[in-house]
Amino acid sequence: MDCFVLLFEAVPDPRAENARHDLCEVLFIALASMLCGAESCADMAEFGRAKEPALRRVLRLEHGIPSHDTFSGVFRLLDAERFEAVFREFMAAFAVEVAGRDRVVALDGKSLCGAFEAGCRATPLHLVSAWAADGRLVLGQRKAQGRAEVDAALELVALLRLDGTIVTADALHCHRAMAEAIGRRGGDYALVVKGNRGPIYAAAKSLADAADPATAASLARRDHGRFEERRCLVAPVPAELQEQLAFPGLAAVARIDSLRRIDGREECATRYVLLSTILEPDSALNVVRAHWGIENRLHWVLASSSTRTAPGPEKTMPPKTSHSSGASPSTSSRPTPTRPPYDERSSVQDGRTTTSSTSSHKCDSPARKRERGRETRNCGET
């Protein structure tokens, strides 16, 4: 807890001076509850009440567990930029403690279905994430303004500490600026290159195709009714070609041939990957395969959670703060089970039942209000 306070005391408290609950304690309960599957401020308050004895072992809680209104107020007023910077430092330390030094950091973007403002359906929220493949942790996220994923990815890399890691990315991020940015942060890269890169792709293809087939490594697996086989070759880049291409840090090229059989159908594909460090073929195969964890374990969860029905506005956090805190500690490869609304859970647990009418005074249409008025007058006359 001392380390937690040491980091998060740098986040300014946006509340009035007479606020009852300590900001670090509010953030601690929020983080713990989200790691356990909380999806709203109401869930945070419910988690706090359920786990109060355990929380009191590390927190003072002089005024008890904060209400869901307290959580909502804090996250709506919180400086999102300052919170994100501190939270990123915390997640870097958290990842080291929990999973050790992650070797592969996958970089990719994702548009969240349903996360858009009124009239902006064509431009939903687009996030670029840095995913620690071994620890299954989001090390950082950046919003892509105008869905400019390349710019957001460069900003995100500039904020990360990449010593001893290999950053993987798809062909969109295979450019000199990204290679330079990764190198400045102390990391290596494995970037997929496609034909639209012209001379670089042609040189990579020529080198990898001429590699000795006897040095290849292969990996085969049969699962879920399909058979997959991948074969990898790695070829070092000669010094004179490095100077000619002028691609920062380029040291080797990998060729990966994949074969997939599903229901008697066969699919074949070949990809070329630029490497800033010379890897053994089996290591290169594992690094490239680890990249797809960001699709299977992070993007799938984000897509599932963003399409669920959201709770009421008084029980949610602003999008930017919630994505900074909610997605970053994601360690699950499965979607969180859908649960009943907070009010329904509370009433069941307290032994009460609730009933709701199909209409309310707050949401009735003008026609319904006139009809209600006539009914009231008729009842008075009778």
C-alpha positions in Angstrom: 0.0 0.0 0.0 2.9 2.4 0.7 4.1 2.0 -2.9 0.6 2.6 -4.2 0.3 5.8 -2.2 3.7 6.9 -3.2 2.7 6.8 -6.9 -0.9 8.0 -6.7 -0.3 10.9 -4.3 1.0 12.7 -7.4 -2.6 12.7 -8.8 -4.2 16.0 -7.7 -7.4 15.6 -5.7 -10.2 17.5 -7.6 -12.6 17.5 -4.7 -13.3 20.2 -2.1 -11.0 20.4 0.9 -13.7 18.9 3.2 -13.9 15.6 1.2 -14.4 12.7 3.6 -12.7 9.8 1.8 -9.0 9.7 1.1 -8.3 9.9 -2.7 -5.7 7.1 -2.7 -8.2 4.8 -0.8 -10.9 5.5 -3.3 -8.5 4.7 -6.2 -7.3 1.5 -4.4 -10.8 0.1 -4.0 -11.7 1.1 -7.6 -8.6 -0.8 -8.9 -9.2 -3.9 -6.8 -12.8 -4.1 -7.8 -12.1 -3.7 -11.5 -9.5 -6.5 -11.3 -12.3 -8.6 -9.8 -14.7 -7.8 -12.7 -16.4 -4.5 -11.6 -17.9 -2.6 -14.6 -19.3 0.5 -12.9 -19.1 2.8 -9.9 -22.0 1.0 -8.4 -20.0 -2.3 -8.6 -17.1 -0.6 -6.9 -19.2 0.4 -4.0 -20.7 -3.0 -3.7 -17.3 -4.7 -3.9 -16.1 -2.4 -1.1 -18.9 -3.3 1.2 -18.5 -7.0 0.5 -14.8 -6.9 1.1 -14.6 -4.3 3.9 -13.0 -6.6 6.5 -10.2 -7.5 4.0 -9.8 -3.9 2.9 -9.4 -2.6 6.5 -6.2 -4.7 6.7 -4.5 -2.2 4.4 -6.7 0.9 4.5 -7.9 3.1 7.3 -11.4 3.7 5.9 -12.1 6.4 8.6 -15.5 7.1 7.1 -16.3 3.6 5.8 -16.7 2.5 2.2 -17.3 5.3 -0.3 -20.7 5.3 -2.0 -21.1 4.9 -5.8 -21.8 8.6 -6.0 -18.3 9.2 -4.5 -16.6 7.0 -7.0 -18.6 8.6 -9.8 -17.7 12.1 -8.7 -14.0 11.3 -8.3 -13.7 9.8 -11.8 -15.7 12.6 -13.4 -13.5 15.3 -11.9 -10.2 13.5 -12.0 -7.5 15.0 -14.3 -7.4 12.2 -16.9 -4.0 13.1 -18.3 -2.3 13.1 -14.8 -4.1 9.9 -13.8 -3.1 8.1 -17.0 0.6 9.0 -16.5 0.7 7.8 -12.9 -1.4 4.7 -13.7 1.0 3.8 -16.5 3.9 3.9 -14.0 1.9 1.7 -11.7 1.1 -0.8 -14.4 4.8 -1.1 -15.5 5.8 -1.9 -11.9 2.7 -4.2 -11.5 3.6 -6.1 -14.6 7.2 -6.7 -13.4 6.0 -7.9 -10.0 3.3 -10.2 -11.4 4.7 -11.6 -14.5 8.4 -10.7 -14.6 10.1 -9.1 -17.6 7.8 -9.5 -20.6 9.8 -10.3 -23.7 7.1 -9.5 -26.3 5.0 -6.3 -26.3 2.3 -6.2 -29.0 1.2 -2.9 -30.5 -2.2 -2.6 -32.2 -5.3 -0.4 -32.5 -9.0 -1.2 -32.0 -12.2 0.7 -32.7 -14.7 0.1 -30.0 -18.1 -0.8 -31.4 -20.8 1.5 -29.9 -18.3 3.9 -28.3 -19.2 7.1 -30.2 -21.0 10.3 -29.6 -24.4 11.2 -31.1 -24.1 11.8 -34.8 -20.6 10.3 -35.0 -21.3 6.7 -35.6 -18.7 6.6 -38.4 -15.9 7.7 -36.0 -16.1 5.5 -32.8 -13.4 5.7 -30.1 -10.2 4.2 -31.5 -7.6 3.0 -29.0 -4.0 1.9 -29.5 -2.8 -0.5 -26.9 0.6 -1.9 -25.9 0.0 -5.5 -24.7 2.5 -7.5 -22.6 2.0 -10.9 -24.2 3.5 -13.0 -21.4 1.8 -11.2 -18.5 -1.4 -10.5 -20.3 -1.4 -6.9 -19.2 -2.0 -3.6 -21.0 1.1 -1.5 -20.4 -0.5 1.6 -22.0 -3.2 3.0 -24.2 -3.6 6.0 -26.4 -6.7 7.5 -28.0 -6.2 7.9 -31.8 -7.5 11.3 -32.6 -9.4 11.1 -35.9 -8.6 7.4 -36.0 -4.9 8.3 -36.8 -3.5 5.1 -35.4 0.0 5.6 -36.6 0.4 8.9 -34.7 -1.2 7.5 -31.6 1.2 4.4 -31.7 4.2 6.7 -31.9 3.0 8.7 -28.9 2.4 5.5 -27.0 5.8 4.0 -27.7 7.5 7.3 -26.5 5.9 6.8 -23.1 7.0 3.2 -22.6 10.1 1.6 -21.1 11.1 -1.1 -23.6 14.5 -2.3 -22.4 14.9 -6.0 -23.1 11.6 -6.3 -25.0 10.6 -7.0 -28.6 7.8 -4.8 -30.0 5.6 -6.5 -32.5 3.2 -4.7 -34.9 1.3 -5.2 -38.1 2.2 -3.8 -41.5 0.6 -0.4 -40.7 3.4 0.4 -38.3 6.3 -0.9 -40.5 8.0 2.5 -41.1 11.2 4.2 -40.2 9.6 6.5 -37.6 8.3 3.5 -35.6 11.7 1.7 -35.8 13.4 4.8 -34.5 10.9 5.3 -31.7 11.3 1.7 -30.5 15.1 2.0 -30.6 15.1 5.2 -28.6 13.1 3.5 -25.8 15.6 0.6 -25.7 13.6 -2.1 -27.4 13.8 -4.3 -30.5 11.2 -4.7 -33.1 9.5 -7.4 -35.2 7.4 -5.6 -37.9 5.4 -7.3 -40.6 6.2 -5.8 -44.0 4.0 -5.9 -47.1 4.3 -5.1 -50.8 3.3 -1.5 -50.4 6.7 -0.8 -48.8 8.4 -1.2 -52.2 12.2 -1.6 -52.0 12.2 -2.8 -48.4 9.6 -5.5 -49.1 11.5 -6.6 -52.3 14.8 -6.8 -50.4 13.2 -8.7 -47.5 11.6 -11.2 -49.8 14.7 -11.8 -51.8 16.8 -12.4 -48.6 14.3 -14.7 -46.9 13.6 -16.7 -50.0 17.3 -17.4 -50.4 17.8 -18.7 -46.9 18.9 -22.3 -46.3 15.7 -24.4 -45.8 17.6 -26.8 -43.5 17.7 -24.0 -40.8 13.9 -23.7 -40.7 11.9 -24.2 -37.6 8.3 -25.5 -37.7 5.4 -25.6 -35.3 2.2 -27.7 -35.8 -1.0 -28.0 -33.8 -4.4 -29.5 -34.1 -7.2 -27.8 -32.2 -11.0 -27.0 -32.5 -11.3 -29.0 -35.6 -8.5 -27.4 -37.5 -4.9 -28.2 -38.3 -2.3 -25.4 -38.4 1.4 -25.6 -39.3 3.9 -22.7 -39.4 7.4 -22.7 -40.7 10.0 -20.0 -40.2 13.3 -19.0 -41.8 15.6 -16.2 -40.7 18.2 -14.4 -42.8 20.7 -11.8 -41.6 20.8 -8.5 -43.5 24.2 -7.7 -45.0 25.8 -4.4 -43.9 25.8 -3.0 -47.4 22.0 -3.7 -47.7 21.4 -2.0 -44.4 23.0 1.1 -45.6 21.1 1.0 -48.9 17.7 0.6 -47.3 18.4 3.0 -44.4 15.9 1.3 -42.2 16.9 2.1 -38.5 18.2 -1.0 -36.7 17.4 -3.5 -39.3 19.4 -6.7 -38.6 17.5 -9.7 -40.1 14.4 -10.7 -42.0 12.1 -13.6 -41.2 9.8 -15.5 -43.5 6.8 -17.3 -42.0 4.8 -19.8 -44.1 1.5 -20.9 -42.6 -0.8 -23.7 -43.6 -4.3 -24.2 -42.2 -6.8 -27.0 -42.9 -10.4 -26.6 -41.9 -13.2 -29.0 -43.1 -11.1 -30.2 -45.9 -10.2 -26.7 -47.1 -6.6 -25.6 -47.2 -5.3 -22.1 -46.8 -1.7 -21.0 -47.3 -0.1 -17.7 -46.6 3.5 -16.2 -46.5 4.5 -13.2 -44.4 7.8 -11.3 -44.1 8.9 -9.7 -40.8 11.7 -7.1 -40.3 13.8 -7.8 -37.2 16.2 -5.5 -35.3 17.9 -8.4 -33.7 18.9 -11.8 -35.2 16.7 -14.5 -33.7 16.8 -18.2 -34.1 14.0 -19.4 -36.3 12.0 -21.0 -33.5 12.3 -17.8 -31.4 11.2 -15.7 -34.3 8.2 -18.0 -34.8 7.2 -17.7 -31.1 7.6 -13.9 -31.1 5.4 -13.4 -34.1 2.8 -15.8 -32.8 2.7 -14.1 -29.5 1.6 -10.9 -31.2 -1.9 -12.3 -31.9 -2.5 -12.5 -28.2 -3.6 -8.8 -28.4 -6.3 -9.8 -30.8 -7.5 -12.9 -29.0 -7.1 -11.8 -25.4 -7.6 -8.0 -25.4 -9.5 -6.8 -28.5 -12.0 -9.5 -28.2 -12.7 -8.5 -24.5 -12.9 -4.8 -25.4 -15.3 -5.5 -28.2 -17.5 -7.7 -25.9 -17.6 -5.1 -23.1 -18.2 -2.1 -25.3 -21.3 -3.6 -26.8 -23.0 -4.4 -23.6 -25.8 -2.3 -22.3 -24.3 0.5 -20.3 -25.6 1.3 -16.8 -27.1 4.7 -16.0 -24.9 7.8 -16.3 -24.8 8.3 -12.5 -23.1 4.9 -12.2 -20.4 5.1 -14.9 -17.1 6.8 -15.4 -16.1 9.2 -18.2 -14.8 7.1 -21.2 -11.2 8.3 -21.2 -10.7 7.7 -17.4 -12.5 4.4 -17.5 -10.5 3.0 -20.4 -7.2 4.1 -18.7 -8.1 2.2 -15.6 -10.4 -0.5 -16.8 -8.5 -2.0 -19.7 -5.0 -1.6 -18.4 -5.1 -4.3 -15.7 -6.9 -6.7 -18.0 -5.6 -10.2 -17.4 -8.5 -12.2 -18.7 -8.8 -13.9 -22.1 -12.6 -14.4 -21.5 -15.4 -11.9 -21.4 -16.8 -11.0 -18.0 -20.1 -12.8 -17.5 -23.1 -10.6 -17.9 -24.6 -9.8 -14.5 -28.0 -8.3 -13.5 -28.0 -4.5 -12.9 -26.8 -3.2 -9.5 -30.2 -2.2 -8.2 -31.6 -5.7 -9.0 -28.7 -7.4 -7.3 -29.0 -5.2 -4.2 -32.7 -5.8 -3.8 -32.3 -9.6 -4.1 -29.5 -9.6 -1.6 -31.5 -7.5 0.9 -34.5 -9.8 0.5 -36.6 -7.1 -1.2 -38.4 -7.1 -4.5 -38.8 -4.2 -6.7 -41.4 -3.4 -9.3 -41.2 -0.8 -12.1 -43.9 0.6 -14.3 -43.6 0.6 -18.1 -43.7 4.4 -18.0 -42.4 7.2 -15.7 -43.0 10.9 -15.3 -39.4 11.6 -16.4 -39.6 9.8 -19.7 -43.3 10.1 -20.8 -44.0 11.6 -24.2 -46.2 14.7 -24.4 -49.1 12.5 -25.7 -48.7 10.2 -22.7 -48.7 13.1 -20.3 -52.0 14.4 -21.8 -53.5 11.0 -21.5 -52.3 10.7 -17.9 -53.9 14.1 -17.2 -57.2 13.0 -18.6 -57.1 9.8 -16.5 -56.4 11.9 -13.4 -59.4 14.2 -14.1 -61.7 11.3 -14.8 -60.7 9.7 -11.5 -61.5 13.0 -9.7 -64.9 13.2 -11.3 -65.8 9.7 -10.3 
